[in-house]
Amino acid sequence: MNSLKLIVLIQSLRLALCTRAEPADEEDTRAPGNLRQSSGFIKELTLDISRDDNPKVERTITYSGGTRTDDFHIPENFPVTLILDEHRTVWEGTLETPCTFVKLIHKSGEHKHLTITLGRGHRAGKHYFEKVDGEWSQISKKKNGSENDSEDTFTINIDARNDPRVSVKESAEGEVVHVVYRDLEGSRVALTSKVTSVISGPFTFWVKGQFDTFELCEEYYRNDKRLVVVRVNSLGLTKKLFFQITGYGWQSIEKDEFEEQLKSMRSNEEQDRIEKEFAKMLDRTMHTSLVLDLSNTDPVKVARDEEVREGVTEVSLRPIVGCIFSKVVDGGVTLWAGKGDEQCELVKLYAKGKRYAIFLQLSSASMYFRSAGDAWVKVPENDFEALLTTMRAEKETTSTSTSGFNGLGILPVFVLLFFWI
């Protein structure tokens, strides 16, 4: 007994030592670009604004009047909780108050302004920072005055869709994808928007004029074809700018050409549909159509697999390569006949005692049958599943072996399933 107590004590001590937590490495958590795992699928991210290769963060750079602006687009599942400028900490937050967007404006020399957006949408908050003589300090929007007003303006990049200030709605019109870009805050108030330009990589679609107000940008694309229209309000009148992409990049086009290109993009969709239908028809003509007779199956053209699961004999019938089932019958009774290009891909037969069931897997649906005397009755899926459950649960009173089918007098299919002639 004392030996048993000693063994239990030793095992308890070993378990306590193995489960002791290791101390965290404080230095690694602040490494530039370091990804820190937190609960669930959310991962904390460290952003170093001095680097061009921050993991998971997309950086776009624009120039206007000699001023460089860097926008850091942050994915939703990777909130930034720490911002560095090389080895200096500029801002630190938590998962409760993560940074979702960063704008860095290079003024002159080392003079820089940083705007940090916390949260998304119209409720997003902002923090402002200024770098002077190599040191960062947080400032208020009021203290910074008109300079920070310019920081609130932004550019829509249609190749970067994770900007929290931009509403992106995508819908499919057949094969053509339609995307609408709006100023999330400006769209709530008529004729107000802080969008000053719309770009795609290095190409600029539109730059704000003195009396211009951005309304929305629409993009249509299908495969490698892309069309863009930018809608702007100028002195109460709406004007539209049209663009298409070619092998040489984006180019401006007239409205008539835009509409013609869009019509062609949509008509190609109809052409693709016709080609797909033709391919299906051609594929069907290149196969041999078979009428599967469950009472007289052809072992040369029908592949057969058999297994016993929980006392239920299951037989699977499939057409061999180059053949398709276009009709399924049992003697003179038709269970299913295909229409158009529909075909039967699989037939499964279930037997236990005096209970029988059939499952048909069609190219577009499924069908279920159970035996009723000498006939087959079509049943819904729930009833079919209930029947299989009952068959597997009940004790076997009549053998479903080969000899068991010979004396039934119904459904000759099962005789031939076990004796291939």
DRENKEPA-656517 format. One record per residue (C-alpha): residue number from 1; residue in three letters; x, y, z. Coordinates in steps of 0.1 Angstrom, whole numbers, plus 5000, padded with zeros to 4 digits. Example, Ala and Ser with C-alpha at 12.3 -4.5 7.8 and 13.67 -1.06 7.14 Angstrom:
1	ALA	5123	4955	5078
2	SER	5137	4989	5071
This chain:
1	MET	5000	5000	5000
2	ASN	5029	5024	5008
3	SER	5044	5017	4974
4	LEU	5012	5026	4957
5	LYS	5009	5059	4975
6	LEU	5046	5067	4966
7	ILE	5038	5060	4929
8	VAL	5008	5083	4929
9	LEU	5028	5110	4946
10	ILE	5056	5108	4920
11	GLN	5032	5109	4891
12	SER	5015	5140	4905
13	LEU	5048	5158	4908
14	ARG	5058	5149	4872
15	LEU	5024	5162	4860
16	ALA	5028	5195	4878
17	LEU	5063	5201	4865
18	CYS	5053	5193	4829
19	THR	5023	5217	4829
20	ARG	5042	5247	4844
21	ALA	5040	5276	4820
22	GLU	5072	5290	4804
23	PRO	5078	5327	4808
24	ALA	5069	5348	4778
25	ASP	5096	5363	4756
26	GLU	5089	5400	4759
27	GLU	5114	5410	4732
28	ASP	5098	5389	4705
29	THR	5064	5404	4710
30	ARG	5077	5438	4698
31	ALA	5097	5426	4669
32	PRO	5088	5445	4637
33	GLY	5062	5427	4616
34	ASN	5058	5401	4644
35	LEU	5024	5382	4643
36	ARG	5011	5374	4677
37	GLN	4985	5347	4682
38	SER	4955	5355	4703
39	SER	4921	5338	4709
40	GLY	4901	5324	4681
41	PHE	4910	5333	4645
42	ILE	4921	5369	4654
43	LYS	4958	5376	4653
44	GLU	4975	5407	4666
45	LEU	4999	5424	4642
46	THR	5028	5448	4647
47	LEU	5032	5475	4621
48	ASP	5065	5491	4614
49	ILE	5058	5522	4593
50	SER	5095	5524	4583
51	ARG	5093	5491	4565
52	ASP	5079	5483	4530
53	ASP	5073	5446	4537
54	ASN	5050	5444	4568
55	PRO	5033	5409	4568
56	LYS	4996	5409	4559
57	VAL	4995	5447	4554
58	GLU	4992	5463	4520
59	ARG	5009	5496	4514
60	THR	4999	5521	4487
61	ILE	5019	5553	4480
62	THR	5005	5584	4462
63	TYR	5021	5618	4454
64	SER	5002	5651	4453
65	GLY	5019	5685	4450
66	GLY	5052	5672	4462
67	THR	5037	5655	4493
68	ARG	5040	5617	4497
69	THR	5012	5598	4514
70	ASP	5014	5562	4525
71	ASP	4982	5543	4532
72	PHE	4985	5510	4552
73	HIS	4955	5487	4545
74	ILE	4950	5463	4574
75	PRO	4929	5430	4570
76	GLU	4900	5425	4594
77	ASN	4914	5393	4609
78	PHE	4948	5409	4616
79	PRO	4942	5440	4638
80	VAL	4972	5461	4645
81	THR	4979	5466	4683
82	LEU	5014	5480	4681
83	ILE	5029	5506	4657
84	LEU	5066	5512	4655
85	ASP	5089	5535	4636
86	GLU	5120	5513	4634
87	HIS	5128	5507	4671
88	ARG	5105	5535	4685
89	THR	5070	5528	4697
90	VAL	5046	5553	4682
91	TRP	5013	5538	4695
92	GLU	5002	5507	4714
93	GLY	4966	5495	4717
94	THR	4947	5463	4725
95	LEU	4923	5439	4708
96	GLU	4895	5459	4723
97	THR	4908	5491	4705
98	PRO	4928	5478	4675
99	CYS	4941	5500	4646
100	THR	4923	5493	4613
101	PHE	4939	5518	4590
102	VAL	4971	5540	4590
103	LYS	4979	5571	4569
104	LEU	5014	5585	4569
105	ILE	5020	5619	4553
106	HIS	5056	5631	4546
107	LYS	5057	5668	4551
108	SER	5093	5680	4546
109	GLY	5125	5663	4557
110	GLU	5118	5643	4589
111	HIS	5085	5662	4595
112	LYS	5057	5636	4593
113	HIS	5021	5633	4603
114	LEU	5004	5600	4612
115	THR	4967	5593	4614
116	ILE	4956	5561	4631
117	THR	4920	5549	4626
118	LEU	4905	5528	4654
119	GLY	4875	5507	4644
120	ARG	4856	5507	4611
121	GLY	4828	5526	4594
122	HIS	4813	5559	4605
123	ARG	4819	5552	4642
124	ALA	4857	5549	4637
125	GLY	4878	5570	4660
126	LYS	4912	5586	4651
127	HIS	4944	5594	4668
128	TYR	4969	5620	4654
129	PHE	5007	5620	4658
130	GLU	5035	5643	4646
131	LYS	5072	5636	4642
132	VAL	5095	5666	4647
133	ASP	5133	5663	4652
134	GLY	5131	5625	4652
135	GLU	5106	5623	4681
136	TRP	5069	5613	4678
137	SER	5042	5629	4699
138	GLN	5005	5626	4700
139	ILE	4985	5658	4690
140	SER	4949	5668	4689
141	LYS	4930	5674	4657
142	LYS	4921	5709	4669
143	LYS	4957	5717	4678
144	ASN	4969	5706	4643
145	GLY	4942	5727	4626
146	SER	4937	5726	4589
147	GLU	4967	5702	4584
148	ASN	4947	5674	4599
149	ASP	4917	5682	4578
150	SER	4938	5673	4548
151	GLU	4947	5641	4565
152	ASP	4910	5631	4565
153	THR	4909	5631	4528
154	PHE	4919	5598	4511
155	THR	4923	5580	4478
156	ILE	4902	5550	4466
157	ASN	4924	5523	4452
158	ILE	4902	5497	4435
159	ASP	4930	5471	4438
160	ALA	4930	5474	4476
161	ARG	4895	5467	4490
162	ASN	4902	5466	4527
163	ASP	4901	5503	4534
164	PRO	4876	5508	4563
165	ARG	4866	5542	4549
166	VAL	4854	5526	4516
167	SER	4821	5507	4511
168	VAL	4826	5479	4486
169	LYS	4795	5461	4474
170	GLU	4800	5432	4449
171	SER	4773	5414	4430
172	ALA	4773	5389	4401
173	GLU	4754	5394	4369
174	GLY	4759	5359	4354
175	GLU	4797	5357	4346
176	VAL	4801	5395	4349
177	VAL	4811	5408	4384
178	HIS	4798	5443	4393
179	VAL	4816	5462	4421
180	VAL	4805	5496	4435
181	TYR	4829	5517	4456
182	ARG	4816	5545	4478
183	ASP	4829	5569	4505
184	LEU	4814	5552	4536
185	GLU	4810	5585	4555
186	GLY	4803	5608	4526
187	SER	4776	5585	4512
188	ARG	4755	5593	4544
189	VAL	4753	5630	4536
190	ALA	4744	5644	4502
191	LEU	4773	5659	4482
192	THR	4799	5654	4508
193	SER	4830	5632	4503
194	LYS	4866	5633	4514
195	VAL	4877	5612	4484
196	THR	4902	5632	4464
197	SER	4912	5607	4438
198	VAL	4905	5572	4424
199	ILE	4934	5550	4413
200	SER	4944	5515	4402
201	GLY	4980	5509	4410
202	PRO	5000	5537	4393
203	PHE	4971	5547	4370
204	THR	4948	5576	4382
205	PHE	4912	5576	4370
206	TRP	4902	5609	4386
207	VAL	4917	5637	4407
208	LYS	4894	5661	4426
209	GLY	4889	5695	4411
210	GLN	4879	5727	4429
211	PHE	4841	5721	4425
212	ASP	4841	5683	4422
213	THR	4825	5659	4447
214	PHE	4831	5622	4444
215	GLU	4798	5602	4442
216	LEU	4808	5566	4434
217	CYS	4830	5543	4413
218	GLU	4817	5512	4394
219	GLU	4838	5484	4381
220	TYR	4828	5456	4358
221	TYR	4851	5426	4352
222	ARG	4850	5392	4337
223	ASN	4882	5371	4334
224	ASP	4909	5396	4322
225	LYS	4884	5422	4309
226	ARG	4878	5452	4332
227	LEU	4857	5484	4328
228	VAL	4855	5513	4352
229	VAL	4832	5543	4354
230	VAL	4838	5571	4379
231	ARG	4808	5593	4388
232	VAL	4815	5629	4400
233	ASN	4792	5658	4409
234	SER	4804	5692	4397
235	LEU	4783	5723	4405
236	GLY	4752	5701	4409
237	LEU	4757	5683	4376
238	THR	4768	5646	4374
239	LYS	4796	5637	4350
240	LYS	4809	5603	4342
241	LEU	4844	5592	4333
242	PHE	4848	5559	4314
243	PHE	4878	5535	4313
244	GLN	4888	5501	4300
245	ILE	4919	5480	4305
246	THR	4939	5468	4275
247	GLY	4972	5449	4270
248	TYR	4989	5483	4275
249	GLY	4971	5492	4307
250	TRP	4942	5515	4315
251	GLN	4929	5540	4290
252	SER	4901	5566	4289
253	ILE	4872	5558	4265
254	GLU	4839	5575	4254
255	LYS	4805	5565	4268
256	ASP	4794	5548	4235
257	GLU	4825	5526	4235
258	PHE	4821	5518	4272
259	GLU	4785	5507	4266
260	GLU	4796	5486	4236
261	GLN	4823	5469	4256
262	LEU	4799	5462	4285
263	LYS	4774	5448	4261
264	SER	4801	5426	4245
265	MET	4812	5414	4280
266	ARG	4776	5404	4288
267	SER	4770	5388	4253
268	ASN	4801	5367	4257
269	GLU	4784	5352	4288
270	GLU	4755	5340	4266
271	GLN	4780	5326	4241
272	ASP	4798	5307	4269
273	ARG	4764	5293	4280
274	ILE	4757	5281	4244
275	GLU	4792	5266	4242
276	LYS	4787	5247	4275
277	GLU	4754	5233	4263
278	PHE	4770	5222	4231
279	ALA	4798	5205	4250
280	LYS	4773	5186	4271
281	MET	4755	5175	4240
282	LEU	4787	5164	4223
283	ASP	4798	5146	4254
284	ARG	4765	5127	4255
285	THR	4767	5117	4218
286	MET	4802	5103	4224
287	HIS	4789	5079	4251
288	THR	4768	5048	4247
289	SER	4734	5051	4264
290	LEU	4723	5021	4284
291	VAL	4689	5011	4297
292	LEU	4697	4995	4331
293	ASP	4674	4966	4337
294	LEU	4677	4955	4373
295	SER	4662	4921	4365
296	ASN	4688	4915	4338
297	THR	4720	4935	4342
298	ASP	4748	4933	4318
299	PRO	4781	4926	4336
300	VAL	4801	4937	4306
301	LYS	4787	4973	4306
302	VAL	4779	4977	4343
303	ALA	4804	4979	4371
304	ARG	4792	4962	4404
305	ASP	4804	4965	4440
306	GLU	4790	4946	4469
307	GLU	4794	4950	4507
308	VAL	4775	4941	4538
309	ARG	4770	4968	4564
310	GLU	4753	4962	4597
311	GLY	4735	4932	4582
312	VAL	4723	4950	4552
313	THR	4735	4939	4518
314	GLU	4744	4969	4496
315	VAL	4751	4966	4459
316	SER	4763	4995	4438
317	LEU	4759	4997	4400
318	ARG	4777	5022	4378
319	PRO	4781	5025	4341
320	ILE	4816	5016	4328
321	VAL	4837	5042	4311
322	GLY	4821	5053	4278
323	CYS	4786	5045	4289
324	ILE	4758	5063	4307
325	PHE	4725	5051	4322
326	SER	4697	5069	4304
327	LYS	4669	5048	4318
328	VAL	4664	5025	4348
329	VAL	4638	4997	4347
330	ASP	4629	4965	4366
331	GLY	4616	4942	4340
332	GLY	4586	4959	4325
333	VAL	4584	4986	4352
334	THR	4602	5020	4345
335	LEU	4617	5035	4376
336	TRP	4633	5065	4359
337	ALA	4638	5078	4323
338	GLY	4662	5107	4316
339	LYS	4652	5138	4297
340	GLY	4676	5160	4277
341	ASP	4711	5155	4290
342	GLU	4701	5141	4324
343	GLN	4717	5108	4333
344	CYS	4719	5083	4362
345	GLU	4753	5081	4377
346	LEU	4748	5055	4404
347	VAL	4722	5029	4415
348	LYS	4724	5014	4450
349	LEU	4703	4984	4460
350	TYR	4697	4975	4497
351	ALA	4684	4942	4510
352	LYS	4678	4926	4544
353	GLY	4653	4898	4550
354	LYS	4622	4907	4531
355	ARG	4629	4944	4529
356	TYR	4644	4960	4498
357	ALA	4653	4996	4488
358	ILE	4667	5014	4458
359	PHE	4687	5047	4456
360	LEU	4692	5065	4422
361	GLN	4718	5093	4420
362	LEU	4710	5114	4390
363	SER	4730	5142	4375
364	SER	4706	5168	4389
365	ALA	4687	5151	4418
366	SER	4682	5119	4437
367	MET	4653	5093	4438
368	TYR	4644	5068	4465
369	PHE	4622	5036	4463
370	ARG	4611	5008	4487
371	SER	4596	4975	4480
372	ALA	4559	4969	4485
373	GLY	4549	4933	4476
374	ASP	4559	4928	4440
375	ALA	4562	4965	4432
376	TRP	4584	4995	4439
377	VAL	4571	5026	4456
378	LYS	4588	5060	4453
379	VAL	4594	5076	4488
380	PRO	4608	5109	4501
381	GLU	4644	5110	4514
382	ASN	4634	5111	4550
383	ASP	4613	5079	4547
384	PHE	4641	5062	4528
385	GLU	4666	5071	4556
386	ALA	4642	5058	4582
387	LEU	4638	5025	4563
388	LEU	4675	5020	4561
389	THR	4678	5028	4598
390	THR	4652	5002	4606
391	MET	4668	4976	4584
392	ARG	4702	4981	4601
393	ALA	4687	4980	4636
394	GLU	4664	4950	4634
395	LYS	4676	4915	4639
396	GLU	4680	4894	4608
397	THR	4652	4868	4606
398	THR	4656	4858	4570
399	SER	4690	4854	4554
400	THR	4699	4878	4527
401	SER	4725	4855	4513
402	THR	4722	4842	4477
403	SER	4699	4813	4487
404	GLY	4677	4837	4505
405	PHE	4667	4855	4473
406	ASN	4658	4824	4454
407	GLY	4625	4816	4472
408	LEU	4611	4852	4474
409	GLY	4593	4852	4441
410	ILE	4598	4890	4437
411	LEU	4624	4914	4424
412	PRO	4645	4890	4403
413	VAL	4672	4917	4403
414	PHE	4687	4903	4434
415	VAL	4691	4868	4420
416	LEU	4712	4882	4391
417	LEU	4731	4905	4414
418	PHE	4746	4875	4432
419	PHE	4748	4852	4402
420	TRP	4764	4869	4372
421	ILE	4755	4851	4340
